[in-house]
Amino acid sequence: MRLGSRIKTQLTQALHLLPALKLVWQSSPKWTAVRAITLIFQGVLPLVSLFLLKLIIDQIAQSITVLNRNAAFDRALFLLLLLGGVMLVTSAFTTLSEVVSTAQTQRVTDYMQELLHSKSIAADLEYYENAQYYDTLQRAQQEAPFRPNQILTRVAQILQNGISLVGILGLLLSLYWGLAGVLLVAAMPALWVRLRFSKVLYQWQRKRTALNRQAMYLGVMLVHDQYAKEVRLFNLGQLFRERFRNIRAQIYQETLHITIRKAIASLCAESFAKVLTIGIFYLYCL
């Protein structure tokens, strides 16, 4: 029952990504379409290279035992040239992906800034006297320019790795069906760690929005010319510096604590995966 509830919660959280992806599409539909195409090729081409490499190794091993070694060598050379062509195409798509990603990131950033400005202008004046509204505005100012594109990048990486994973699982299933299941089990702890600490970091950022905003205010008053006279007149410089330093120290300690916990959990998950993988390969080779 508890497992079903947690799965339902994860699916609900995943659906929350759809509005961000919709914003990305609205900001640059052409670049998004091109990126989707490059994503498919980047997921498929490594599998083609891996398959060609397998054929080359098989052909070289076969050439040792056959009488007509020249013909076998010619076939291996043809496969090698084909592999080189695939690698060149892969490099071309990698370069194209970088160009598309840069262009799309700029388009998304500009679109989100324009959207944020329009919403700020349309908001009633009473919202600017509401601390909760300012917390929301602060998060929007910090996250809106890059977060939707970052979500798209993560989703693209998941899809690209998913395409490669399906192909590799198919290859492993053809060799030894139990190996694919063991590798899948080995990857589950690392996936859990990423999901768990993404949620922890998100909740911490929401909790500390007001504290970050307070530090921002103190920093602005210390360096902005608009407040320079008052800060010196009332001798507030040292007080603001100490408060700013204390807030940043608290944020630093909490961030470091979360990072260390995530690093330890990731190390344990990766160690488990490596030990399990090496163990199953050892048993397979016996």
Contacts in CASP RR format, 6 or more apart in sequence:
PFRMAT RR
TARGET T0000
AUTHOR 0000-0000-0000
METHOD contacts of the structure
MODEL  1
MRLGSRIKTQLTQALHLLPALKLVWQSSPKWTAVRAITLIFQGVLPLVSL
FLLKLIIDQIAQSITVLNRNAAFDRALFLLLLLGGVMLVTSAFTTLSEVV
STAQTQRVTDYMQELLHSKSIAADLEYYENAQYYDTLQRAQQEAPFRPNQ
ILTRVAQILQNGISLVGILGLLLSLYWGLAGVLLVAAMPALWVRLRFSKV
LYQWQRKRTALNRQAMYLGVMLVHDQYAKEVRLFNLGQLFRERFRNIRAQ
IYQETLHITIRKAIASLCAESFAKVLTIGIFYLYCL
10 195 0 8 1.000
13 199 0 8 1.000
17 151 0 8 1.000
17 155 0 8 1.000
20 147 0 8 1.000
20 148 0 8 1.000
20 151 0 8 1.000
20 152 0 8 1.000
21 148 0 8 1.000
21 151 0 8 1.000
21 152 0 8 1.000
21 155 0 8 1.000
23 108 0 8 1.000
23 111 0 8 1.000
23 112 0 8 1.000
23 115 0 8 1.000
23 148 0 8 1.000
24 32 0 8 1.000
24 104 0 8 1.000
24 108 0 8 1.000
24 148 0 8 1.000
24 149 0 8 1.000
24 151 0 8 1.000
24 152 0 8 1.000
25 32 0 8 1.000
26 111 0 8 1.000
27 107 0 8 1.000
27 108 0 8 1.000
27 110 0 8 1.000
27 111 0 8 1.000
27 112 0 8 1.000
27 148 0 8 1.000
28 103 0 8 1.000
28 104 0 8 1.000
28 107 0 8 1.000
28 108 0 8 1.000
28 111 0 8 1.000
31 100 0 8 1.000
31 103 0 8 1.000
31 104 0 8 1.000
31 107 0 8 1.000
32 104 0 8 1.000
32 152 0 8 1.000
34 100 0 8 1.000
35 97 0 8 1.000
35 100 0 8 1.000
35 101 0 8 1.000
35 104 0 8 1.000
35 152 0 8 1.000
35 156 0 8 1.000
38 93 0 8 1.000
38 96 0 8 1.000
38 97 0 8 1.000
38 100 0 8 1.000
39 97 0 8 1.000
39 156 0 8 1.000
39 159 0 8 1.000
39 160 0 8 1.000
40 163 0 8 1.000
41 89 0 8 1.000
41 93 0 8 1.000
42 90 0 8 1.000
42 93 0 8 1.000
42 94 0 8 1.000
42 97 0 8 1.000
42 160 0 8 1.000
43 160 0 8 1.000
43 161 0 8 1.000
43 162 0 8 1.000
43 163 0 8 1.000
43 164 0 8 1.000
44 163 0 8 1.000
45 86 0 8 1.000
45 89 0 8 1.000
45 90 0 8 1.000
45 93 0 8 1.000
46 90 0 8 1.000
46 164 0 8 1.000
47 163 0 8 1.000
47 164 0 8 1.000
47 167 0 8 1.000
47 168 0 8 1.000
48 86 0 8 1.000
49 83 0 8 1.000
49 86 0 8 1.000
49 87 0 8 1.000
49 90 0 8 1.000
50 168 0 8 1.000
50 171 0 8 1.000
51 171 0 8 1.000
52 79 0 8 1.000
52 82 0 8 1.000
52 83 0 8 1.000
52 86 0 8 1.000
53 83 0 8 1.000
55 79 0 8 1.000
56 76 0 8 1.000
56 79 0 8 1.000
56 80 0 8 1.000
56 83 0 8 1.000
59 72 0 8 1.000
59 75 0 8 1.000
59 76 0 8 1.000
59 79 0 8 1.000
60 76 0 8 1.000
62 72 0 8 1.000
63 69 0 8 1.000
63 72 0 8 1.000
63 73 0 8 1.000
63 76 0 8 1.000
66 72 0 8 1.000
101 153 0 8 1.000
104 149 0 8 1.000
104 152 0 8 1.000
105 146 0 8 1.000
105 149 0 8 1.000
108 145 0 8 1.000
108 146 0 8 1.000
108 148 0 8 1.000
108 149 0 8 1.000
108 152 0 8 1.000
109 145 0 8 1.000
109 146 0 8 1.000
109 149 0 8 1.000
112 144 0 8 1.000
112 145 0 8 1.000
112 148 0 8 1.000
113 144 0 8 1.000
113 145 0 8 1.000
115 144 0 8 1.000
116 140 0 8 1.000
116 141 0 8 1.000
116 144 0 8 1.000
120 137 0 8 1.000
123 133 0 8 1.000
127 133 0 8 1.000
128 134 0 8 1.000
131 210 0 8 1.000
134 213 0 8 1.000
135 209 0 8 1.000
135 210 0 8 1.000
135 213 0 8 1.000
138 209 0 8 1.000
138 212 0 8 1.000
138 213 0 8 1.000
138 216 0 8 1.000
139 205 0 8 1.000
139 206 0 8 1.000
139 209 0 8 1.000
169 180 0 8 1.000
169 183 0 8 1.000
169 184 0 8 1.000
170 180 0 8 1.000
172 179 0 8 1.000
172 180 0 8 1.000
172 183 0 8 1.000
173 180 0 8 1.000
176 284 0 8 1.000
178 280 0 8 1.000
179 280 0 8 1.000
179 284 0 8 1.000
182 276 0 8 1.000
182 277 0 8 1.000
182 280 0 8 1.000
183 277 0 8 1.000
183 280 0 8 1.000
185 276 0 8 1.000
186 272 0 8 1.000
186 273 0 8 1.000
186 276 0 8 1.000
186 277 0 8 1.000
187 273 0 8 1.000
189 268 0 8 1.000
189 269 0 8 1.000
189 272 0 8 1.000
189 273 0 8 1.000
190 266 0 8 1.000
190 269 0 8 1.000
190 270 0 8 1.000
190 273 0 8 1.000
192 269 0 8 1.000
193 262 0 8 1.000
193 265 0 8 1.000
193 266 0 8 1.000
193 269 0 8 1.000
196 265 0 8 1.000
197 258 0 8 1.000
197 261 0 8 1.000
197 262 0 8 1.000
197 265 0 8 1.000
200 258 0 8 1.000
200 261 0 8 1.000
200 262 0 8 1.000
201 258 0 8 1.000
204 254 0 8 1.000
204 255 0 8 1.000
204 258 0 8 1.000
208 251 0 8 1.000
208 254 0 8 1.000
211 247 0 8 1.000
211 250 0 8 1.000
211 251 0 8 1.000
212 251 0 8 1.000
214 247 0 8 1.000
215 244 0 8 1.000
215 247 0 8 1.000
215 248 0 8 1.000
215 251 0 8 1.000
218 240 0 8 1.000
218 243 0 8 1.000
218 244 0 8 1.000
218 247 0 8 1.000
219 240 0 8 1.000
219 244 0 8 1.000
220 227 0 8 1.000
221 227 0 8 1.000
221 231 0 8 1.000
221 236 0 8 1.000
221 240 0 8 1.000
222 231 0 8 1.000
222 237 0 8 1.000
222 240 0 8 1.000
222 241 0 8 1.000
222 244 0 8 1.000
230 236 0 8 1.000
231 237 0 8 1.000
231 240 0 8 1.000
END
